[in-house]
Amino acid sequence: MKLERNEILKLEAYLRKTFNLDTIEVRQRPQKDDSAEVYIGDEFIGVLFRDDEDDDLSYNFQMAILDYDLKG
């Protein structure tokens, strides 16, 4: 099911409040309508997926942390 603009704005507000970080942005994905991309500034950090199976709406945030990112 499609992730609507009003949902994206609510998710962005939630993430900003939860992580106390005003530079988090949630952006609609160019080729997908069931998920959105999450950025901190210009850096892509993960994907938010809408899950409405079994009449239970939830959102899943997926973030990959690469080994070389930990060596910085």
C-alpha positions in Angstrom: 0.0 0.0 0.0 1.2 3.5 -0.8 3.0 5.6 1.8 1.2 8.9 1.7 2.8 12.4 2.1 1.1 13.0 5.4 2.5 9.8 6.7 6.0 10.8 5.6 5.7 14.1 7.5 4.5 12.3 10.6 7.3 9.8 10.4 9.9 12.6 9.9 8.5 14.5 13.0 8.6 11.3 15.0 12.2 10.5 14.1 13.4 14.1 14.7 11.8 14.1 18.2 12.9 10.5 19.1 16.6 11.2 18.0 16.5 14.8 19.0 17.9 15.7 15.5 16.3 18.3 13.3 18.4 17.4 10.3 16.6 14.1 9.7 14.6 14.0 6.5 12.2 11.4 5.2 11.9 11.5 1.4 9.6 9.7 -1.0 11.5 7.1 -3.0 11.6 7.8 -6.8 10.5 4.3 -8.0 8.7 2.9 -4.9 5.5 4.1 -3.2 5.5 1.6 -0.2 8.6 3.1 1.4 10.6 6.2 2.0 14.3 7.1 2.3 15.8 8.5 5.5 18.6 11.1 5.4 20.6 13.0 7.9 21.5 16.1 5.9 22.7 14.8 2.5 23.7 11.4 3.8 21.3 8.5 3.1 21.0 6.3 6.3 18.2 3.9 5.6 14.7 3.0 4.4 11.3 3.1 6.1 8.8 0.6 5.0 5.0 0.7 5.5 3.6 -2.6 6.7 -0.2 -2.9 6.9 -0.6 -6.7 6.7 -3.2 -8.3 8.9 -4.9 -4.9 9.4 -2.1 -3.9 11.8 -0.3 -0.7 10.5 3.4 -0.3 11.4 6.5 1.1 10.0 9.9 -0.6 9.8 13.2 1.3 9.6 16.1 -0.6 8.0 19.6 0.8 8.3 22.8 -1.0 7.2 26.0 -0.2 9.0 29.1 -1.2 6.9 32.2 -2.5 8.5 34.4 0.3 7.1 32.0 2.9 8.7 33.1 1.5 12.1 36.8 2.1 11.4 36.5 5.9 11.1 
